[in-house]
Amino acid sequence: MAGKDQSLSVRHDERNLARLNLVLAPNRTELYEWSKDIQLDSLGLIRVTCTAPRNSQVPHGLDNDILLGLVSAAVVQGLPADDTVRLSIRELLRLSGIDASARAYKNLKESLYRLQHTAYNIVDSWYDGKQHRWRTLSFSLIVKHWSEDNSIDIEQVGQWRAQTLIAIKLDDGLMANIRAGHIRPLDLELLSKLTQPLTRTLFRTLSFQRETGDSGKQPVMAYSVPLSIWATHLGLYGMRNDTILRALAPAHEELKEAGFLSDVTYQGRGKDRYVHYTFRSRETLSANPQAVALLVQYGISGGRALGLAQTYRLEAVRMAVSRFDALLQSEYRHRIRNRPGILTDILENPEKYDTILATQPEGQATKPHQERPHSEAPVEQPSKRQESAVHIILLGQFDNSPKRRELRDRAARLYIEGHLQVFDLTQLLHKGTQEAEELINNWEQLIRGQSE
């Protein structure tokens, strides 16, 4: 993996991909098909059949990193309506945590081929994040992909380089889940410490189990699974127990050194042997993707935003942002030198800032939760105000009908023009069409009144 990328400190993982593990963990395989019918958790059986073309292999190794990069690209690009992400080879490799090189370009071509031409049949194991039900479906993760060569050198036409532009159309069911917010933030700082695909696959699937998936329970401190089932899930086929243990040992050590696991132990013998994972307490809280996105939009670094979102609920984050906006419209704004630092302090010590707001001259401070656009002292720089940010904040909740897309676009226009802050946009989350339209109408009326 490449080092930490300051431009993207959080990656996003779709929850089904984290739980089902559709890409084999080993770096090499000769398999062109596999199947598993196993139970890892209380969410039910995992039933998957994977079939690649006869002259190819099933997705494995670095293909999982490419898949993670594609999901992150879909989020970063504002959930494209045509399910297609468009970016350069260098950008895709960066999002996948892979250093650019001639070898990486070749491996990427092969990876995209496998992800496109491999067929999956999933029985009652794919969770529909929009309809909230388990589904049976057959699909390929990539529908199609194509490149647009931008070279003026005729001898290099057709060769992939860092600047080569590529478009990848993802499966519509996968994209629908991403739009529905059925995703998980992953800390890039921790992920970048993991050097092998097997370790990164373990991190992703164990992270899901630590958070207990969609069960709604509290995050767990430990997770146990039969070793034979775990080996099948990871794609360590045809191995004896001692070989499986040797294969897992370096990954376990790396996860402990990275601070994700505190201990790994084994119990039992033969087919009854279990592997028992104990998680470090500081990593046990789940993070709401909406809270992470909101904090990042306000300038807090991705790793710090993830930690705060693991500690505080979404409503607490929204209240902190509301207080912060109120401060920016008061005389106190002249004392603010470190905006991310102040927002963090508000989140951790909200009562202190309620007192500060109460002492501001009348008319100078806006009360938290007041549902109107914040037209003064915008937090975001105008150059950073892009429509894609609105798509990320609203997490696809306004993509499913022409009317809701119209409302989203009206809100986006107000945001881009500087009339709205991120907190205003979060007020649209989970609102019905009529409620959202009334709120946007109120915003537009207030703005027209201010301009007259």
N, C-alpha and C positions, 0 to 999 in steps of 0.2 A: 504493500500500500504506500501511496505517496504521503508526504508530510501534511500537516494541517493546512487547509485552504481557508484563508481568512474571508474569502468571499462567500463561503457556504459552510457554516459551522454546524449545521444540522442536516442529516440525510433523512429521507422518509422511506419507510418500509410498509408495503401493503400487508395487512394482518394475515390473510390467507397464505401468502407466500412465506411469511415467517413461520406459520404453524405447519403447513403441509410439506415444506421443503421439497419443491419440485425439481431442484437441481442437485445432483449427487455431489457430496463434499470432496471426494478425492480429486487430485490433480489429473489423474489418468484413469481411463476406463476403456474397455473393449465392448461394453454392452451397447446394444442397439434397442433393448427393451427391458423394462422391469415393472414390477407391480408390488404393492404393499397393501395389506389389510390389517391394520394395527390400531391399538388404542393407547394414546399417550396421556390423556387427561379426561376430565369430566365432560368435555364438550362432545364426546361420542367417537365412533370409529372414524379412522382415516382410510379411505378406500381410493386408491389411485393406480391407474395403469398408464405407463409412459412408453411410447413407441416412436423410434426414429427411423429414417430411411435405412435400408439395408447397408448402404455404403457409407453410413455416417455413424456417429456415436450419440448417445443421449446427452443432454446438457450436463456439464460437470465443472468442478473447479471454479475458475475465474468467471464462468458464465453467470454465477450467482452475483458477482460484483457488477457485471454489466447490467443485469436485471435490476439491481438496486439503483444503479445510475439512471436507468430509464424511468423508474418510478419517481426518483427525485427530480429528473428533468421535467416530467409531467406536472409536478407541483410547482417548480420554479417558473415554468412557462405559463402558469395560470390555467392549467387544465384545458388544453386545446379542444375546441368543439368537435373537430374531426378526428379525435383520438390519435393525432400524429404529432410527435415531437420532432422539431427541426433544429439541428445544431451542428457544429463542426466536430470532426473526429477528436480534436484536442479537448473540446468541451465535454464530450461524452466520456472520454477517458478520465478527465478530471473528476467528473461527478461519480465515476466508478472507483475512484481512488487508485488509478493505474497511471504510472509515468508514461509519457508519450515516447515512442521509439518505433523503428521499422518493424521490430518483432511484435510490439503491441498492436500495430495496425493490422498485421497479418492475423494475430490471435482474435482481434475484434471481428474481422470478416468471418472467421470460422464460427465464432460465438453467435453472431447474429443469424448465421445460416442454421445452426442447431436450434436456436430459440424459435425460428420461424417454421422450420420443417418438422419439428417434433410434435407429435399429437399427444394430448393428455385426455384421459377419460376419468372424471372424478364423480364418485357416487355418494350423494347425500353428505358431502364433506366441504363443499364450497359455501361459505357464509355470504349471503347477499346483504351488504351493509345498508342498502336502501330499503329493501322490502323486509329485512330482518327475518330471514328464513334460510334454512339449509337447502342447497340446490344440487342437482345432478347435471353435469354439463360436459361437453367435449369441445376442445379448443386447442389452439396454439397460442403461446404467449405473445408472439409477434405475428401480425397478419401479413405484412409485407414491409420491405424496406428498399430504399433506392438512394443513389448518390448523385450529386450534381458536381461534376469535376470543374474546378475553377482555375485550372492551369492553362496558361497560354503557350506552354511548351508542348508541342505535339508529341514529343518522345515520352512525356509523362502522363498523357491522357489515360485514364483508367486506373492509375495508381493512387492508392490512398495515402494522403499525407495529413499533416496536422490541420491544414486549412480546408480540406475536402469537406463539403457540406453534405449532410446525410439526413434523410427523413425516415422515421420508423413509426409505422402505424401499429399501435398496441391493441390487444383484444378489447372489445367493447365492454365485456363484463368486468375486466380488470379496471378499465378506466372509470366505469360507473361506480365501482367501490371506492376509488380514489376520490371521485367527486363527492361521494357520500360521507367522506371523512373517515373511512374505514382504514386508517393508516396509523403508523406509529413513528414518532421521532426517534432517531438514533443519534447519539452523541458522537460526532466525527472525531473529537479528541481521543476518545477511548477506541473507536473503531480503527483509527489510523495507527494504533499501537500493535494491532494484530497482523502478523506477517504472512499467515497462510490461509488459503480458502477454507480449510477444515475448521480453523479457529474462528473465522468470521461467521461461518455457518452455525457453529455451536453458539456463538454469542447471540445471533439473531433468534434462533429457535428457543434458546434458554431464556432470553429476554421476554419472549411471548409467554412462556410457561410461568415465569416469575410474576408477570402481571395478571395471571389467571385468565388470559384471553378476554372473552366478552361475558364472563360469568357475573360480573358486577361485585365480586367479593374483594376483600382487601388483598394487596399484593402478598405473596408468600415469601417466606424466608428460606425455604428449602424445596427441593424437587427430587423425587426418586423415580427411576424407570428401570425395567428389566434390561440388562445389557444386550441381550439378543434383539429385543425390539428396538432399542436405541441404535444398534448397528444397522439394522434394516432401514430405519428412518433416515440415517445419514448417508446410506448408500455403501456401507462397508460390507459388501456381499461376499459370501464364500470364505469367511475368515473364522478361525478358531478363537476362543475367548482370549487366549494369551496374545494372539496377534492383534485383536481388537484393542486390548489394553495398551499394547505398545504404540498403536497408531494414535490413540487418544491422549496418551501421556504428555507429549509436547504441547498440545492444544490446551490441556488442563493447566499446565504450568504457566502458559502465556496468559490465560484468563485470570489466574491468581495474581500474577505480576502486574497485570493491568488494573487490578482492583475490582474486578467484576465478581469473582468467586473468592470465598474465604477458605473453602475446603472441598475436597472430593474424596469420598470413601466408597468402598465396595463391601457388599454383604452377600452371603450365600455362596453356593457353588454350582457349577454346571449351568443347566437351563434356568435354575432359580437364582442366579447371580444378579444383583441389582447394583446400579451406580447411583450414588446419593450426592447431590450437589447442595452446598450451602452458600447462599449469596451474601455479599457484604451489605450491611444494613443501609449504608448511604446510597446504594443503588436500587433499593427495593421499591421506591415509590414510582408509580406510573406518571406520565406527563400527558396532559391534554394537548393535542396538536394545535387547537385554536389558541390556547394560552401561550404556547411556544411562538406561534406565528405573530401574535400580538406584541409580545415582548421584543422579538427580533425587529419588528417594524418600528419600534420606538428606540432602536439603537443599542439594545443590550445584546452582547455577543451570543452566538448560538449555544455554546457550551454552558454559559451562565444562565441563559434563558431556559434551557432544558432543566438545569438544577432547580431554578425557581418554580418552574411549572410542576416539577415533581413534589415540591414542598407545599405549594399553595393551590387552591382550587381555582377554576376558571373565573368564578364570580369575584373572588378576591383580587385577581389580576385586573378584571374590568374595573373594579372600584378604585384600585390604585391608579389606573390610567385616567379615570375620571377626575380624581384629586389632582393628578399631575397637570391635566389640561386646565383645571381651575387655577392652579398656581401660575401657569403661563399667561393667564389673562389678568393677573393681579400685579401689584407693585413688587411682589416677591420675585417675579421673573428676573429682575435685575441682579439678584443674588445667586442665580443658578448658573454655575459654571460647568458642571458635569451632569448633563441631563440623564444619561443612563444610571449614574450613581444615585441621583435624587429619586428617580423612579423606583430603584431597588430599595432605597431607604423607606419610601412611602409604603411599599409592599410589606416590609418587615416591621414598620412602626407607624401604622396608619393614624393612631390617635394623636400623635405629635403634630401631624399635618392638619388634622381637623381643627386643632387649636390655632395653628397659624392662619388657616383660612378664616376662622371666626374673627381674627383681629384685623383683617384687611379692611380698608375703608369701604363703606357701603357703595355698591355698584362696581367695585373694582374686581371682586372675585366672583366667579361663577360657582354655584353649588354643584357638588357631584350629583350625577344622575340626571341633570337637567337635559332634556331631550331637545337640543337645538344644535345647529352647526357651530363649530368653534372657528370663527373667521379670523381671529387674531393670533399672532405668534405661532404659526404652524410648527409642529415638531419636525416633520419630514422636510428635507430640502426639496424644492420644486423639481430638480433634476431627477430625483428618485421616485417621484410620483408617477407610477405607471399603472395601466389598466390591469396588468398581470397581478399586481399586489392585491387588487380587489378580489380577483378570482381566488387567490390563496386564502384571504381572510374569510370569505364567504363559503369556502370549502364545497363548492358545487351545489349549494342549496338553491341557487337561482339559475340553474341550467336546464331544468326539465320541462319548460314550456315557453312559448314565445312571449307570453305576458311577463313571466318572471325574469326572462332574459332582458326584456325591455326595462324592467325595474332595476336590474343589476347595472345595466348600461347607464341609466340616469344617475344612479348613485356613483358610478365610476367617474362620470363626467364632473360631478360636483367635487369629488375627491381630487381629481387631477387638476381642477381649476383652483384648488386650495381652500374651498369652502368647508370641507369636512376633514375631520381627523380620523385616525384608525378606530378610536373608540366609538365614534358615530356609526361607522360601518358595522361594528360588532353588535350594535343594537338591532340590526336586521336579522341576525342569526336566529333560526328557529321560528321566525315570524311567518304567519300565513300570508297569502298574496294580498288580501285586503288590508291587513294590518301594515304590511310593508309599504303598500301604496300610500296609505294615509300618512305614514311617517315621512316618506320622501316628498309628498305634496307639502307637508308642513315645512320641511327644510327649504324647498324651492320658494315657498311664499315668504319665509323669513329673509331669504337672500334677496328676493325682489324688493322687499320692503327696505332693506338696508341700502340698496342701490338707488332708490328713488329720492 
